Amino acid sequence: MIVFLAMLLVVILIVNVILHVRIYVVYSSGVGPFFFVGLIILTMVALYFKR
């Protein structure tokens, strides 16, 4: 029971972090953050397919 509750707490914390990061990206000014996020995703995809 304790392990289940601990895992549930971790999942809730991860979801909260993801939601706050997305809100920050949406509300931040300029187009720079979108290019930065796109560059990170493109790098991850390139490294995945290069493997």
Residue, then its C-alpha position, 0 to 999 in steps of 0.5 A: m500500500i505504501v509503495f502504491l501511494a509513493m508511486l502515485l505521488v511521483v506520478i502526480l508530481i511529474v504531471n504537475v511539472i509537465l503542466h507547469v513547463r507547458i504553461y511557461v512555454v505557452y506564456s513566455s514572450g517571443v518565438g524563441p522558446f518554440f524554436f528551442v523546444g523544436l531544436i531539442i525534439l529534432t536533436m532527440v529524433a536525430l540521435y534516435f534514428k542515428r542509433 
